[in-house]
Amino acid sequence: METGPSGWSVEIGAPLQLVYDAFTRFEDLPEFVEGVEEVRLANDMHLRVCFGDGRPDAAAEIIEQLPFERVAWHAAISGSITFERLDRARTRVTVSLEGDGHDGRLREDLARFKAVTEARAR
């Protein structure tokens, strides 16, 4: 895992389509995003995120979705994720979040995403 000017990146040992699909099944986000208890889809572009730590639910809007390339969202913590095919079996994802103070949690969430996605690839 590395950080750069565009955000945190991690190389995942899984094909691009599997990695992209794993992230865009938004109702599965609680598997790897700490503190998220449930994600409810209002429609293709609007989500309701429920937290298990007493925080109020939050709305999120998908503002850009380029299949197998990029997803961007607007929420209390807005951001984007890009997907880069390295070869048939490896994909790099890079996540950028607005604001400071998310590095530790983001690093842990990306590590969980990598583990969950690589397990699905086996």
C-alpha positions as a printed Julia matrix, in Angstrom:
122×3 Matrix{Float64}:
   0.0     0.0     0.0
   1.32    3.4    -0.88
   0.29    7.01   -0.78
   0.88    9.54   -3.49
  -0.34   12.93   -4.7
  -3.62   11.41   -5.88
  -4.42    9.39   -2.73
  -3.85    5.93   -1.27
  -3.2     3.06   -3.67
  -3.21   -0.68   -3.22
  -2.49   -3.48   -5.64
  -5.08   -6.26   -5.49
  -4.44   -9.76   -6.78
  -7.7    -9.99   -8.7
  -8.92   -9.09  -12.21
 -10.23   -5.58  -12.87
 -13.86   -6.65  -13.38
 -13.97   -8.53  -10.07
 -12.38   -5.6    -8.17
 -14.73   -3.03   -9.75
 -17.78   -5.21   -9.11
 -16.73   -5.79   -5.5
 -16.58   -2.05   -4.82
 -19.75   -1.11   -6.72
 -21.9    -3.62   -4.83
 -22.44   -0.79   -2.4
 -24.56   -2.86   -0.03
 -21.4    -4.92    0.64
 -19.39   -1.89    1.86
 -19.88   -2.86    5.55
 -17.61   -5.87    4.89
 -14.6    -3.6     4.62
 -15.49   -0.02    5.65
 -15.06    0.38    9.4
 -18.08    1.78   11.22
 -20.55    1.21    8.39
 -23.34   -1.09    9.51
 -25.57   -1.03    6.44
 -25.88    0.64    3.04
 -29.32    1.02    1.51
 -29.76    1.86   -2.15
 -32.43    4.46   -2.89
 -31.64    4.17   -6.62
 -28.56    3.78   -8.82
 -27.11    7.13   -7.74
 -28.27    7.63   -4.13
 -27.3     5.65   -1.04
 -28.17    5.78    2.64
 -25.26    4.86    4.89
 -26.08    3.59    8.38
 -23.39    3.62   11.05
 -23.17    1.3    14.02
 -21.43    3.76   16.32
 -24.3     6.11   17.13
 -23.69    8.57   14.3
 -26.79    9.55   12.35
 -27.41    7.98    8.95
 -25.85    9.82    6.04
 -26.81   10.32    2.42
 -24.33    9.76   -0.38
 -24.69   10.53   -4.05
 -22.71    8.86   -6.83
 -21.7    11.82   -8.99
 -19.59    9.93  -11.53
 -19.42    6.29  -12.49
 -17.23    5.26  -15.41
 -17.42    1.45  -15.58
 -14.13   -0.25  -14.72
 -12.38    3.14  -14.4
 -13.69    5.49  -11.71
 -16.42    6.1    -9.14
 -16.82    9.46   -7.39
 -19.28   10.37   -4.65
 -20.5    13.34   -2.67
 -21.26   12.84    1.01
 -20.07   14.05    4.41
 -16.71   12.65    3.27
 -16.6    12.98   -0.52
 -14.07   11.19   -2.65
 -13.28    8.97   -5.59
 -11.77    5.61   -6.42
  -9.99    4.75   -9.65
  -9.31    1.29  -11.01
  -6.27    0.44  -13.13
  -5.73   -2.95  -14.77
  -2.12   -3.98  -14.23
  -2.47   -7.36  -15.95
  -5.09  -10.13  -16.18
  -4.85  -10.95  -12.48
  -3.86   -7.66  -10.8
  -5.6    -4.33  -10.35
  -4.47   -1.11   -8.69
  -7.09    0.95   -6.89
  -6.46    4.5    -5.76
  -8.77    6.23   -3.28
  -8.85    9.97   -2.68
 -10.92   11.54    0.09
 -11.61   15.21    0.69
 -10.22   16.64    3.91
  -7.53   15.49    6.28
  -7.47   12.93    9.05
  -8.7     9.89    7.12
  -5.34    8.25    6.34
  -5.32    5.66    9.14
  -8.89    4.51    8.61
  -8.54    4.58    4.81
  -5.39    2.44    4.97
  -7.21   -0.12    7.15
 -10.34   -0.09    4.95
  -8.2    -0.63    1.82
  -6.39   -3.53    3.48
  -9.76   -5.14    4.3
 -11.03   -4.48    0.74
  -7.89   -6.13   -0.65
  -8.32   -9.19    1.59
 -12.04   -9.6     0.87
 -11.6    -9.14   -2.88
  -8.6   -11.47   -3.16
 -10.52  -14.13   -1.22
 -13.38  -13.84   -3.75
 -10.88  -14.22   -6.61
  -9.71  -17.64   -5.39
